[in-house]
Amino acid sequence: MAVLTARVLRGAAAAWVLAAAFGTPLDAQLTQDQALRLAFGSADVERRTAFLDEGQLDAARELAGPRSEIERGVVSYYVASDAGRPVGVAYFDAHRVRTLQEVLMIVVDPRGRVVRVETVSFREPPEYEAPEAWLAQFRERPLDEALSLRGEIAPMTGATLTANAVTQAVRRTLALHQVIDPVGARQEPSNR
């Protein structure tokens, strides 16, 4: 797996990069820069790109489970560090909810557990967007069987497609995080 690094772009340039990465105009509730600052404050943030081979993609797919599709082997992510020590990794996951796109920022700590899930952009009707209180149930979760709507993640009444989309995005991100191992803390594979 090859990794490229670059400093995180700031301001309007970051929003353009996010829009270009997902191939659509950005109707963001947060810009990429705002989301990263929300997650990491004044920590140093470095953008990296991983190029996964077929074996790594297969491993990530197995970890994520059959309902969490992983199609692309190019993954950009953002490693935050404080005084040279990694404090977390942010991933931006764009996916369709029903017919329109949602972009989430999923932050993972060095142990491989979710720190936060933040909605960056939501194009479906606002009443279907996941509220912060619902997203909070992902905090401290590792990738395991309980991380599902049939496990310990509570469904959302009237927004089943959103609940499914968010849960699968978190599973996909945690699986990619384990395979990429961006902070060198190779974790043991978890059970789905």
Buried (B, 14 or more C-beta within 10 A) or exposed (E): EEEEEEEBBEEEEBBBBBBEBBEBEBEBBBBBBBBBBBBBEEBBBBBBEBEBEEEBBEBBBBBBBEEBEBEEBEBBBBBBBEEEEBBBBBBBBBBEBBEBBBBBBBBBBBEBBBBBBBBBBBBBEEEBBBEEEBBEBBEEBBBBEEBBBEEEBEBBEEBEBBBBBBBBBBBBBBBBBBBBEBBEEEBEEBEB
